[in-house]
Amino acid sequence: MKKLIGSVLLLVLICCYLSSCEKDDLCPESTPTTPSIILRFYDANNTISRKGVTNLQVFIEGRDTVSLGTTDSIALPLRTDAVSTRWGLIYNRPSQSAPGGVIPDTDFIEFKYTTREEYVSRACGYKIMFTLDDSSNSNPNPVLTDTPGETHLWIDELTTENKNIENENKAHVKIYF
């Protein structure tokens, strides 16, 4: 009888111990995280027609350049520890004077924004949502500039389509070139 009571007591203790354990909290890859800003490229002469940028390269100042090849849309992360991010976009335009050659042309786009944290779950933590600041003639946003010393922008125009960057489903900014 003592063995039976001891075995039952041991079994109850083991069950209590195992039921107090929690399952591993892993954040599923399908869970949306901090979104990037989506840029889409359009033909400046036919504003409804998407246009691929040949041999596009992008970089954030002080970081390595990333080659994206030819694309008509890109997703760029924004800094979560700042209120603006400045990206360099390099368009390797075909050379008129040297067949098969290219001329790199760098334009800079600076995005100014506010951030807010949104709780996702205990496993995933928080994600950061962005809202682009309002644009005006005296304070444009995004800000388009050329390489210092250069006077030719390859980007003709920027339009903000959605200033709330909460997901990556649609373009936030259209670029015409």
ABEGO torsion letter per residue (X at the ends): XAAAAAAAAAAAAAAAAAAABBBBBBBBAABBBBBBBBBBBBBAABAABBBBBBGBBBBBBGBBBBBAEBBABBBBBBBAABABBBBBBBBBBBBAABBGBBBBBBBBBBBBBBBBBBBABAAAEBBBBBBBBBBBAABBOBBBBBBBGBABBABABBBBABABBABAABBABBBBX
